[in-house]
Every structure is written in C-alpha cells, then in structure tokens.
C-alpha cells in the first residue's frame, strides 16, 4: 500500500470518486463538515447540497460515508458536523432573491434569476407534510439514522454551542445557536485517549466532595432542605419551589448519606469521592462551547480551530505502527482503580512488528479552507484532504505552506503548490 501517495496532500476531485481509489484501513480518524442542504450554490459540477429533495442529499452522503468507513481503520472514529435547514415558502431556500450568496460563492457574479425561478417551480411540486413552509427538516438526524442502518455506531451527539451565533431577523422562532457534531465509530473497540483531553476540576467541585452529603430536615415553612454542604448556615428555599433546569430528574434521593446510598445502589462505593476525582482531571462533557471565527477569505463556513482540538487529540493516535498501523496506547501507573495514588503515563504500548512508529492520520473529505490540516500539523499528526472547489484549495495551500502538494484527479498528476504569495497582504497562517 503506497501511503505516501495520499498523506499530507490535498486531493482535488469528487469526494466519492477520490474515496473509492483510497486503500482500505488507511486513516485513523476522520472529521468533516460537508455542505449543508440548500445553503448555497458553489457553481461547480458534482457539488453536494443542491439536490432537489433532501432525501437525495441524505442518500448521497450515506454513500460517501459508506466509502469513508472502508477507508477508516477498525480502531478509527468519525466526527460529522452538519447543520439543519428550514424549508421556505415560494422561495424554497427561505431567503430573498437579492441574497447574493444564495446562488454563488462569487460576490461579483450576477444573480441568475431565471435559474432561481426554475428551481422554485420544481420545489413547489415537492410539497408535502415534510416539505412545507417553515418546516425544520431534521436533515442531520435523518442522515444519522440512515448511517446507523449502514453499520455505523453512534457514540455521542456533541453540541457545538455558539455564544456568538449569526444574528437573525426571524420573528416567530428562537435564533439557532448550536450545531450537532456526531461521533461515530466502526467497531465497539476503538482508539480513544481520554487522558489527553481531561479537564481540571473546579475548586468548588473539589470542595463539595470533601464534605458529607448532610441530612434532610424540614424548615420553618414546612419544606424539606439538605444541610451539611460547605455552608455556614441553612439553605433558604423559595416557598414556591426552585428554578427548574433542562434535565429531568427522577425522585429525590431517599438516602441521608452517600454511605447509606452505596449499600442500596449498584455501582456506588465507599470510595465514591476518589473515583469521581480522577487525578488527571474530569471527563469532558458533550457540550463544546466554541465561538465561530472570522476568516480572511471568501469561505462561508470555516471550522473553528478549537472545535477540532479535542476530537483529534482523543481519537487520532500520536503514534501508530509503521507496518500494521496499530495505535500505541498509554500505560498508566496504578490503573487498577486505586485512586489514592496519582495517575500518570509511564510508557506506551509496543508492537510486535518492531518496525517503528509514525503519527496517526486525520482525513477531512470536505476540506474547504484546510483547517483540519492546520490543526493536524499543530498536533503533530498527518493529514489527508479532499476538496472539489479549486478556490478553497488555493486558500488551504496558503494556510498549509508552499510545499503542499495537490493531487488533481482530473489530470491524474501530483502538482507541487506554488510559492506562498501574499497578494492581498493577508495572514493565512490561522
């Protein structure tokens, strides 16, 4: 298998055509964000996203990701970021005809009104309970269900929480401030380096577990309250009740202490404090608060740098065997659940091949402006990019460096990138 033909290169062409030429079990992980359904027209043959019916869009991506699964190693994982779409009225995109980016990625190109009206006529014939005005189409979740049918295992739905979402003029619904990132694997056994992404505990959390649960008593207004936390006085409760959060909880605990609870509930132990406080930090949650970032180019949807860091650190091995590709895993001191001793990495697993090791490989099948490659290089991983749009490839080459090679699947030749030229005085390094 000639891995050098693929690694650390951008492969220009239709994503499905390129993937079909890749060897089996080549990459350690993949992370990507494909074009969203009906968002904009890039005026490129074989583009994905402007199918007449959302089911056609879903079926196309299922086919692409089926081929990606073959390219992924048995220990590999796949992170998919994809947003949803509202079905509009007569303007099927939910936008007005003077919204230039709807029809073209070139700001100076004239809007094709005749083409737009023709699309509207076709879309109006598709009207149904699913495809009706104002309907949120649930495209990401319909896609995920089809991928599960195709054999993918869904491990998490990560919420990309945006504190600076795009402003909206909509007046009859809430502004969208998050997107899902779906975490898939090929098999039940896969590579995941939790210790590379653990987060420090908050001081308040550590202090809270250092105190007993306390006891339950009735206060002056006849309501039950818990005391015994790190408080110097009783907790005052609002007689009308507490403010609800967005998690549904079953009945309140009937036990007065964690020791009593541990005798009745499976999975608890007297060492619960030590178990929950891993010395290397806590397990990250499935909510990633990452702001959107600006970009000094004409790309409309750029991956934030921070959004890629945790998935690549956790799921792309720092080193894999040069011969068989098996990832090296941490050897942790006292990994027998003795939490009284600090955990630390004391070594890495070896491979019986004895052929040495090299960095793992990240694949982005819709590479766009190249952020995945930039982050992979920063984390000392190798990368592979696939992109159809030549304008985006130019952006990616400038960000990745003048020696970046583009494999043009139309010309079937490897062409070195031109020298890095800062024509517009822009900084393409981030």
ROSE-110761 format. One record per residue: residue in one letter; z, x, y of N, C-alpha, C in turn. Coordinates in steps of 0.001 Angstrom, whole numbers, plus 500000, padded with zeros to 6 digits. Each point is the difference from the previous one (the first is absolute). Example, Ala and Ser with C-alpha at 12.3 -4.5 7.8 and 13.67 -1.06 7.14 Angstrom:
a507800513190494310500000499110501190500000500900501200 s499280499650501050500060500820501190500730499230501090 
***
This chain:
x500000500845498801500000499155501199500000500882501251 x499001499845500824499859500806501204500761499326501148 x501301500278500095500816499372501038499637500501501387 x499567501240500093499693500575501313498883499246500716 x499161499313499236498922499219500599500544498859500852 x501228499558499695500543498804500636501112500289500994 x500795501016499734501270500167500713499803500601501385 x500801499477500944499983500447501398498624499843500639 x499327498913499651498696499673500566499945498520500366 x499125499688500942499691498620500339498687499643499309 x499987498910499273498822499583499266499413498772500682 x498824500177500597499375498935500767499121499147499095 x500275498697499984499207499095499183500759498728499715 x499372499097499267500643498760499584501173500319499080 x501140499393500270501224500370499299499879499798498495 x499372498921499576499881499743498567499064501005499335 x498898500318500673499066500992499449500668501357499841 x500795500396501001500663501305499942501059500029498908 x500819498953499929501059499964498995499439500060498584 x498867499350499784499413499980498655499566501389499544 x499788500905500932499590501361499636501191500940499821 x501193499553500372501196500833499848500465500012498548 x500556501115499539500514500068498626501279499206499824 x500310499666498771501239499289499685501213500858500353 x501099499316500343501310500643500141499964501213500934 x499329499851501135499830501131500918501131500110501007 x500471498873500552500921500048501142501397499533499616 x500976500488500747501403499670499733500443498717500695 x499431499724501141500315498745500684498866499650500938 x499990498737500417499022499546500984500720499123501015 x499580500111501239500530499139501048498856499689500955 x499876498735500385498850499638500821500228498681500718 x499129499738500964499950498722500702498533499634500168 x499480499088499161498583499648500080499722499115501215 x498733499789500352499695499045501065500571498625499662 x500551499326500992500552498673499774498878498965500017 x500237498887499354498974498973499915499690499402501372 x498701500029500366499503499356501214500582500541501292 x500436501246500018500569500520501236498921500485500954 x499071500825499485498929500479500878498821500510499172 x498884500101500682498762500462499384499731501435500446 x499914500922499040499752501399500317498507500335499995 x499148498994499742498548500184500014499549501129499072 x500549499979498775499654501004498997499666499292498698 x498919500415499342499664499433498704501111500280498996 x500247499048499126501000500079498926501442499944500511 x500198499624501256501376499890500495500725498851499309 x501316500143499910500865498976499430500738499294501137 x500140498675499888500791499265500977499294498829500639 x498653499947499939499262498903500615499345499095498963 x500591499901498828499499499073498999500106498562500524 x499110499140499550499991498628500499501263499255499603 x500518500272498826501171499280499478501097501012499689 x501261499687500314501073500973499715500129500345498530 x499607499095499103500085500318498577499034501116499637 x498845500053500687499057501089499774500606501328500438 x500704499991501119500697501188500491501058500459498999 x500782499052499488501049500316499032499393500576498729 x498948499370499496499376500476498762499425501404500162 x499452500286501171499451501328500249501093501059499960 x501133499722500647501091500975500008500620500162498619 x500097498927499237500511500113498627499126500953499195 x498689499915500195499072500890499303500204501452500438 x500182500206501303500231501352500512501290500575499429 x501072499212500017501298500506499562500083500132498476 x499165499252499289499904500203498549499469501400499711 x499000500413500760499440501338499826500994501064500461 x500749499708501049501025500930500477501080500212498932 x500343498953499287501024500110498954499575500983498920 x498711500037499688499493500951499025500136501436500496 x499790500211501295500071501339500600501443500484500111 x500939499072500032501419500329500164500592500511498684 x500861501002500094500684500512498814500936498934499413 x500362500112498734500932499040499400501337499930500741 x500404501103500627501265500038500747499819499618501472 x498797499559500363499667499797501403500425498663500560 x499871499876501316500365498786500713498984499748501110 x500022498778500527499014499576500990500690499132501042 x499866500379501278500562499236501109498845499364500783 x500054498676500138498925499243500634500538499242501213 x499505500350501183500335499276501232498816499107500356 x500247498696500090498930499081500375500603498799500710 x499431499652501136500487498875500782499254498725499662 x500492498895500539499450498684499700499073499537501119 x499404498825499803499022499454500932500250498510500202 x499866499544501233500005498564500293498559499510500024 x499763498862499368498666499413500043499861499194501281 x498995500318500790499826499340501280499269498685499881 x499707499407501134499276498750500030498518500269499936 x499241499500500974498570500272500024499729501492500085 x500880500705500726499916501459500026500838500495498830 x499335500238498880500703500195498741500963501166500040 x499790500947500898500884501153500082501261499687500788 x500036498856500682501145499684500827499977500722501318 x498809500481500437499874500729501251498792499483500764 x499954500224501271498892499526500818498836500968499944 x498754499516500253498824500862499870499986501180500950 x500771499961501069499974501121500928500962501112499586 x500639499845498848500874501052499481499125501026499289 x499620501048500740498940500898499565500280500679498663 x501258500395499758500276500760498787499854499149498753 x499827498682500175499795499134498849498717500342499264 x498957500322500740498700500191499373499606501460499873 x500705500888500643499547501391499983501148500947500278 x499922501192499440500974501045500304499535500853501173 x498856499676500577499463500721501155500182499140501247 x500852500438500916500311499193501186498767499751500864 x499020500893499935498825499883500866498879499172499366 x500171499609498719498950499259499330500080498523500367 x498873499374500238499939498612500424500398499067498862 x500739498964500354500432499018499016498786499209499494 x499868499858498689498872499294499393500357498529499848 x499694499193501030500378498591500004499299499225498890 x498718500250499775499259499277498969500598500250498615 x500343501261499753500609500327498712501356499313499839 x500754499993501073501323499384499962499885498500499714 x499069499315500657499830498564499796499539499695498578 x499192500884499446499555499807498625501169500107499024 x500889500945500277501186500149499158500867498751500079 x500142499430501214500812498802500173499457498846499161 x498694499828500001499394498912499235500307500159498510 x499899501225499508500286500240498587501466499718499687 x500894500417500912501427499822499747500408498535500030 x499387499219500858500350498585500082499691499268498699 x499034500502499230499671499392498723501058500298498936 x500866500982500289501025500400499028501315499270500175 x500067499097500962501266499338500325500651499369498766 x501299500220499860500786499446498896501447499964500433 x500888499530499135501427500029500338500485501430500208 x499442500930499252500361501402500190499387500535501289 x498704499752500195499291500530501161499869498913501058 x501092499791500697499990499041501092500603500656501236 x499677499491501186500475500630501231501517500190500017 x500424501148500509501402500406500179500681500418498699 x499301499970498905500597500323498710500209501502499858 x501244500411499659500252501382499597499560500130498552 x499044500876499720499288499977498727500770500602498825 x501072500759500276500766500640498931499139500962499180 x499043500637500662499097500913499311500741501132499290 x500969500683500640500660501111499296500656499570498699 x500635498841499988500749499575498815499076499444498921 x498908499372500391499000499584499018499366501233499355 x499767501039500807499462501255499477500971500637499024 x501274500047500356501010500629499150500113499273498661 x499942498670500022500064499247498746498828500352499087 x498811500167500574498836500393499210500159501426499460 x500611500873500786500218501373499541501010500031498855 x501022499148500066500937499902498888499285499536498733 x499097499027500142499207499547498853499152501131499433 x499625500945500861499161501125499584500818501136499396 x501308499860499939500816501001499323500923500818500873 x499889499861501324500901500732500890501424499457499866 x500992500873500175501412499609500028500480500101501442 x500442498894500573500481499972501384501487500334500015 x500388501087500682501396500435500025500736499554501260 x499317499964501120500637499598501263498986499347500911 x500501499114500850499260499592501194500768500589501172 x499456501059500578500641500669501130499570499292501281 x500949499754500867499699499360501270499863501070501080 x498798500127500527499763500868501149500356499201501252 x501177500251500507500538499254501139499595500694501297 x499301499274500853499497500562501251500829499464501167 x500727500882500654500764499579501174499127499930501242 x498775500497499905499069499917501129498688499364499561 x500044498767499470498766499381499509499020499726501123 x498760499791499619498980499653500975500390498687500674 x499926499923501322500321498740500682499005498920499619 x500448498762500024499150498885499605500125498873501010 x498892499303500224500009498860500921500170498675499262 x500208500046498700500145498781499220501210499203500484 x499886498651499994501056499161500559500642499066498971 x499560500046498756500543499041499027500463500648498698 x500285501292500026500614500684498863500663501265500505 x500751500670499114500666501246500366499024501162499933 x500231500996500825499158501184499982500261500817498732 x498954500502499395500131500777498777500504501405500330 x501089500404499379500606501293500324500236500862498764 x499358499665498886500151500827498801498737499896499154 x499853500966499108498950499964498991500606500444498674 x499498499485498877500510500450498706499313501289499540 x500753500807499296499458501171499297500419499836498541 x499043499835499109500277499719498600500034501304499203 x501059500166499236500230501213499214499698499673498536 x498885500554499475499558499780498630500139501275499170 x500131499810498690499921501120499052499119499584498828 x499522501012499253499170499743498821500838499674498780 x501129500703499876500835499886498809501464499864500389 x500806499589499032501439499824500279500697501334500243 x499476501069499436500529501336500241499094500700500998 x500528500389501133499171500613501035500844500966500816 x499343500837500785500706501000500800500547499355501268 x501286500260500269500618499537501244501168500926500313 x499911500725501105501015500982500386500924499375501045 x500996499267499532500909499298500909500764500966500903 x500390501158499458500828500912500783499264500606501189 x498685499882500017499242500541501133500009499056501205 x500421498755499796499938499018501088501329499303500262 x501076500487499391501303499371500254500367500082501474 x500755499005500452500378499906501403501500500177500157 x500450500599501083501443500172500197500701498669500190 x501234499922499517500800498794500199500483499916501442 x500164498787500478500657499817501283501499500235499844 x500601500541501032501439500271499948500776498731499695 x499583498877500571500714498742499791499950499566498543 x498882500290499318499877499630498594500962500815499143 x500095501298500308500911500855499241501442499556500212 x500353499707501237501363499564500290500328498683499311 x499028499093499952500254498693499411500342500123498525 x499311500888499274500263500146498578501273500798499732 x500546500609501022501245500742499824501210499090500068 x499810498729500345501100499059500118499901498961498898 x501151499445499560499968498964498964499337498739500530 x499564499178499070499322498773500376500901499088500815 x501281500025499749500912499165500771500357498739499246 x500627499052500696500385498771499349499502498815500818 x499969498865499357499529498784500648501191499161500400 x500008499555501250501088499119500441499432498919500901 x500788499020500307499579498905500859500544500229501399 x499120499925501002500455500243501368500508498723500652 x500255500078501301500668498907500703499185498715500036 x498670500128499931499170498793500079499578499515498613 x500643500557498967499758499513498654498785500588499308 x499455501109500530498823500624499401500394501267499266 x499298500271498911500267501213499247499384501201500691 x500717501118499995499465501235500554500495501167499170 x499268501110500044500354501199499246500570501027500955 x501129500561499650500584501085500784500132501220499110 x500288501144500623500177501210499214498893500998500185 x498949499649500787498992500992500345500594500967501012 x499198500924500519500510500954500972500145499300501354 x500880499000500032500282499240501214501503500041500237 x500387500002501252501418500020500336500572498600500179 x499106499000500052500478498637500164499126499062499182 x500475498788499827499277499041499201498648499681500616 x499048499664499133498672499629500463500034498581500524 x499502499798501201499947498670500584498681499340499606 x500088498802499409498822499291499561499714498810500908 x498723499778500266499595498826500771500235498757499163 x500710499000500498500297498795499208498747499274499528 x498877500185500676498765499319499604499214500773498952 x500460501212499671499320500768498970499347501260500538 x499565500847499092499389501264500386498495499838500256 x499432500986500664498558499999500237499296500367498695 x499076499156499499499328500309498733499003501130500160 x499841500798498941498946501007500013498835499513499156 x499030500883499758498795499560499315500025500300498511 x501198500172499445500146500159498568500868498875499455 x499561499378498917500766498927499388500999500611499035 x501243499627500160501067500521499154500566498863499166 x500340500292498745500621498989499171501477499840500412 x500822499458499167501388499721500391500740501268500374 x500960499879500930500810501141500394500799500513498815 x500320501259500029500739500590498896501363499338499849 x500351499698498779501309499387499720501052501049499669 x499579501265500069500923501072499647500616500591501256 x501246500387499905500714500510501163499822501493500196 x499443500699499028499795501436500130498842500422499127 x499457501162500299498880500502499198500455500353498597 x501282500397499844500502500327498672500003498767499113 x500452498868500576500007498766499231498577499548499683 x499123500173500981498610499601499795499341500828498910 x500340501302499926499371500882499024500345499615498571 x501140499312499810500404499591498659499184498809499500 x499404499278500949499304498767499639498489500090500120 x499502500944500803498557500071500241499411501239499324 x498916499806499285499322501117499347499357500896501044 x500085501306499804499334500936500894500897500563501073 x501245499476500141500933500556500971500960500928499267 x500547500952500720500958500916499405501055500349501030 x501061500607499528501054500391500925499535501102500939 x498904500668499647499451501058500849498847499490500848 x500067498730500359498893499389500733499742500715501319 x501040500431500687499807500694501282499173501262499811 x500390500811498991499299501244499788498562499745499564 x499783498925499196498657499712499524499088499616501156 x500502499200500930499157499531501087499772501082501050 x500868500983500069499842501065500984499462501250499328 x498689500011499771499364501178499439500098501127501020 x500438501191499567500210501098500959498757500394500788 x498817499735499455498780500377500693499500498926500949 x500674498866500034499597498938500909499675498715499265 x499744498966500774499751498686499418498518499812499668 x499733499027499141498629499637499652499362499245501165 x498830500415500462499352499284501103499672498562499612 x499992499111500974499658498612499736498492499801500071 x499574498774499724498577499680500022499541499482501364 x500764500268501035499590499689501365499822501305500757 x498780500265500453499680501221500739499790499633501467 x500974500226500878499786499740501430499194501124500637 x498715499802500128499103501023500533499126499366501069 x500057500532501207499166499474501075498545500400499799 x499107499157500484498592500369500014499803501148500973 x498947500775499772499764501175500835498627499915500652 x499894500609501155498712500051500691499182501160499454 x498693499942500231499098501026499491498909500249501026 x499699501273500233499036500368501040498566499973499472 x499670498993499274498657499836499473499693498524499886 x498818499663499501499562498608499954500288499355498653 x501064500436499327500408499367498754500991498890500326 x499802498823499390500794498831500375501322499904499248 x500088500558498821501187499789499170500403501317499358 x500823500765500678500398501324499530501350499914499302 x500102500600498810501274500107499297501011500753500862 x501190499469500262501025500817500646500424501146499083 x500163501143500562500397501201499258501269499740499194 x500985499374500627501304499797499357499923499065498804 x499058499051500016499892499040498908499611500666498687 x499313501133500080499516500685498801501004500983499416 x500987500416500786500868501094499585500787499687498732 x500717498892499970500833499685498832499181499799498734 x498917499194500032499221499841498765499457501310499447 x499483500865500861499434501252499507501101500930499488 x501110500095500720501112500833499526500512499534498641 x500128498676499832500611499465498786499048499985498812 x498715499780500234499088499699498888498905501027499767 x499817500937500919499052501086499734500800501266499704 x499972500509498784500837501149499629499720501218500872 x501045500753500259499815501254500717499178500979499173 x500179499941498673499258500893499115499638499274498705 x498818500290499489499553499488498702499406501159499207 x499984499856498691499439501043499133498507500156500273 x499541501241500131498593500258500280499088499573498853 x500530499946498801499174499671498834500054498515499654 x501197499475499781500113498613499526500325499008501107 x500422500499501187500265499120501128501339499301499994 x500870500320499033501318499357499935500854500450501187 x500664499064500695500807500389501166501306500683499612 x500428500935500837501322500607499843501044499064500610 x501134499862499339501060499129500479501270500808500250 x500836499463500870501238500694500360500965500073498813 x500716501105499928501144500115499103501240499920500877 x500774498950499820501136499722500872501295500423499331 x500830500679500748501321500401499505500851498767499747 x500672499979498818500912498911499658499313498641500122 x498892499835499298499263498742500070500486498984498978 x501284500131499572500554499107498983500908498944500622 x499704499599501256500737498967500724501438500421500327 x500234501307500036501276500484500499499848500192501496 x500393499005500784499771500037501437501129500687500758 x500880500655499282501066500732500689499516501367500452 x498837500420499533499462501310500351498685499792500751 x499798500761501071498783499873500786498775500299499140 x498967499174500214498748500194499279499097500936500808 x499276500825499305499013500840500654498947500410498989 x498822500330500495498922500435499137500248501444499582 x500068500239498698500265501354499500498754500597499350 x498921499244499950498775500524499416498977498893499829 x498869500361499396498913499058499762499538500132498565 x499548498902499414499524500034498622498787500917499863 x499841500558498809498868500864499708499013499265499094 x498864500610499770498987499399499128499649500986498897 x499838499473498814499705500877498861498621500652500095 x499169499528500919498671500603500152500074501436500528 x501035500282500815500187501333500586498768500482500772 x499392499066500743498809500340500777500277500035501505 x501251499856500384500348499977501410499909498597500594 x500308499903501282500076498692500646499248500010501323 x499652498800500465499295499803501266500442498672500602 x499777499768501306500454498755500634499311498771499426 x500708498862500066499430498738499576498886499539500945 x499286498943499601498815499536500718500204498565500476 x499713499759501293500041498665500595498565499547500266 x499675498770499605498671499438500226500100498832500983 x499139500011501016499850498852500896498553499518499901 x499759498874499312498626499531499813499382499338501228 x500805499708501011499488499510501290500625500890501075 x499498501208500143500720501039500726500027499802501505 x498995499354500575499994499781501438500055501299500774 x500949500101500916500100501169500875500744501172499371 x500421499875498739500502501160499274501493500227500007 x500808498991500393501445500222500092500604500391498659 x499536499411498904500544500342498688499813501482499701 x498832500538500304499768501426499786500875500864500879 x500207499577501249500844500753500933501431500082499470 x500553498854499552501380499976499496500095500777498685 x498997499869499132500015500739498735500045501512500250 x499198500472500947500015501424500329501368500417500544 x500576499164500845501311500312500570501061500124498921 x499887499175498949500980500006498914499582500924498857 x498984500829500239499518500970499006499536499311498726 x499277498886500150499316499360498880498495500116500213 x499259499871498921498556499943500106499562498561500219 x498758499803500425499562498658500361498533499804499670 x499613498743499887498606499598499832499777498771500881 x498917500000500762499691498860500846498631499426499702 x499891498674500062498714499315499879499823499150501250 x498836500092500636499749499226501222498504499730500135 x499658498778500382498611499591500157499481500255501414 x500882499848500978499618500036501415499898501443500498 x498814500416500405499794501381500447500766500315501278 x500200499003500869500750500238501232501459500323499692 x500563499314499040501390500276499623500123501355499303 x498967500376499262500027501305499339500027501118501035 x499292499821501100500036501002501070501418500148500548 x500684498873500185501399500045500469500878500725498984 x499827499650498718500833500600498965499780501500499913 x498756500457500121499715501437499922500655500759501147 x499975499402501178500632500674501136501508500102499816 x500587498989499394501450500035499788500395500934498856 x499149500112498996500339500776498815499597501465500107 x499134500341500958499655501398500205498531500285499783 x499547501068500603498579500319500036499433500363498634 x500843500364499032499498500392498688499939498834499022 x500326498791500466499950498836499129498572499746499529 x499848499742498707498682499769499401499795498514499766 x498809499521500334499622498616499748498936499966498919 x500262499242498955499021499830498930499249498700500272 x498734500112500353499165498839500312499350499509498711 x500423498809499534499496499506498730498586499448500100 x499477499891501216498595499639500148499125501239499821 x500429501099500657499237501237499881500381500824498790 x501133499656499346500474500701498805500251501486500255 x500436500351501211500273501406500304501325500124500713 x500640501148499837501214500302500738499622500698501296 x500414499431501124499674500581501295501294500402500715 x500154501293500332501192500395500766500035499308501351 x501202499739500467500164499371501306499564500949501104 x499528499418501109499654500827501158501265500574500615 x499825500994500882501149500582500671500740498925500800 x501312500133500075500813499028500725499705500100501495 x499328498994500528499606499987501402500745498895500716 x500690500341501046500771499036500782499133499507501155 x499016499165499645499018499584500996500625499171501127 x500959499179499649500578499063500970501357500452500520 x500395501221499672501303500473500436501150499311499291 x499749499451498797501009499247499271500726500903499012 x501241499644499731500797500720498992499921499215498695 x499283500528499023499790499307498743500984500447498929 x501004500707500345500895500569498984501004499004499487 x500177498854500666500981499024499550499375498636499924 
***
